[in-house]
Amino acid sequence: MEKATNTINRHIATNGKVYLVGAGPGDPELLTLKALRLIEQADIVVHDGLISQEILELIPADTPRISVAKKRSQHSRPQDQINDLLIAEARQGHMVVRLKGGDPFVFGRGGEEADDCRADGIDVEIVPGISAALGCAAQAKMPLTHRDAASAVTFVAGQCKGLSDQNWSGLAGTGRTLVIYMGVANAGAIVEKLIADGASPDLPVAILENGTRDSFRAMRTLLTDLGDLVVRENVQSPALLVVGEVANYGDAENKFLEFAQRVGVIA
C-alpha cells in the first residue's frame, strides 16, 4: 500500500496545477490579491467570454491565453473539451489559471472542472471571487438581506431547460429575496412560472445589467411587468433579476412609475 501511495504522489508531482480563479463581475479592483497574483504568474490562462477587457489586460503579454466563451446556445468548446484542455495543459507541467466570471462555484461549472481534474490526478485549487449577485447588488446599493425586508436569499439559474417542471414555490415572497442568474432571455416565462407557483404579481423586481462596469444599469418594476421591461429597455446579458422587497431599496431607476403613468394607471 505504501508503494502505491508513493507512486501516486510522484505522478501528481510531475504535473502542473489548475487554479479555478473567480474574476468577479467585471471591475478589476474587485479581484482578490490572490487572483491577481495567479493571473500574473500563470503559464497559461483559460478564460470565460465575460471576463472584462480590463482584467484581461492584467495578463502578461507573453502569457498564452485561450478564450472558451459561452453564449446562449453557442459554445466555443463543449464543457468536456474545456475540462480536457485544463488537464492536458497541467499534464505538461503548466500552472493553469482557469479564469471564471464571478465565483467559480456559483453557476460557473467549477465543480465539473474540479472533479475531472482530480479524477485524472491533477492538483486543483479553488480561488473564490465576488459573485455577480454580490457585486451587482452592491453597486445598486441594494441589500440582498435587510432586517425589515428579507432574512433569506435564494440563487437560481433562469436558463434551465424544463423550467416549467421546476418547483419555485416559496422562493419569492415575504421575507425572501430571489436572485435569478441568466434569466433575461426567459424573463416572460419566469414571470409566468413564479406567479403560477404562488408569487404575487405585485412583488418588486429589479434588473441589474452589466454590474460593476461603466455600462451598469439598475431598474425596478413589478413582477408582472418584468418581461415587458426587458423588451422595452433592450436588456442584454449579463444581467441579474432580483425579486423581493429588497428591490425597493437602493438607487435603481423606478420603471414601474414610468410604465404606470404611460398606461394611465397613475395620473
Salt bridges, closest charged atoms under 4 A:
ASP48 OD1 - ARG98 NH1 2.76
GLU89 OE1 - HIS94 ND1 2.76
GLU113 OE2 - ARG98 NE 3.24
GLU113 OE1 - LYS100 NZ 3.14
ASP120 OD2 - ARG91 NH2 3.94
ASP123 OD2 - LYS17 NZ 3.88
GLU125 OE1 - LYS17 NZ 2.82
GLU125 OE2 - LYS34 NZ 2.41
ASP197 OD2 - LYS193 NZ 3.10
GLU209 OE1 - ARG217 NE 2.57
ASP225 OD2 - ARG232 NH2 3.16
ASP228 OD2 - ARG232 NE 2.48
GLU233 OE1 - ARG217 NH1 3.23
GLU233 OE2 - LYS255 NZ 3.02
ASP251 OD2 - LYS141 NZ 3.17
GLU253 OE2 - LYS255 NZ 3.40
GLU258 OE2 - ARG232 NH1 3.88
GLU258 OE1 - LYS255 NZ 3.34
GLU258 OE2 - ARG262 NH1 3.59
